[in-house]
Amino acid sequence: MKKTRLQKQRTMITDNSLNFSVPFVAKMNDDPYMFVGLTEDEGSVSVCDNGLCCQHVYKKRRDGPDNELYALGAFNGIHTTDGIYSLQVCAVVKCKLNSRSQCGARENTAYTIFDEFHLSGNFTLTAEVKLFPEVLTTGVKLSPIGKEWNSASPFNVIWWTHMHDVPRPLLVAAIYGRRFDKDLTGRHEM
């Protein structure tokens, strides 16, 4: 059977010895995310999955002993663990054990601080889609949106603004989109 372009793309790169800036696939929440590494201390990266494209502009610094790896991930598809429902997700994640295959794995501690941070995606914006921004910092602390971290309706962007505060090291910043219009089980109210 001939593989589609997306299937080839999702299976092409899994070896950690390859270039971290080349798109690769790793599992997050049991879903196959397309990732690209944040290889520089500052820059702009983008990655796409099944029509969803995520962009990240950043400036980061290490505030600890580890040379931590971070990646930008995109997932646009059907989630099948703990239910079956459609998601669109853009996420910046710390890669556990500094390994590409562990990008998106559960992690508790981070040392890298983002002095500039802007995450966005070309999410489907209809009444059937609900977007939820989320930021977790070291110690698995949920950072409130609207204080240090910001997002504005329709919530397809997260950005960091620190006036006088020192940012906490980042574990994950994500925009989760629930696509009720694509659910296989029918329509649901929230």
Secondary structure, 3 states (H helix, E strand, C coil): CCCCHHHHHHHCCCCCCCCCCCCEEEEECCEEEEEEECCCCEEEEEEEECCEEEEEEEEEEECCCCCCCEEEEEEEEEECCCCCEEEEEEEEEEEHHHCHHHECCCCCCCCEEEEEEEEEECCCCCCCEEEEEEEEECCCEECCECCCEECCCCCCEEEECCCCCCCCCEEEEEEEEEEHHHCCCCCCCC
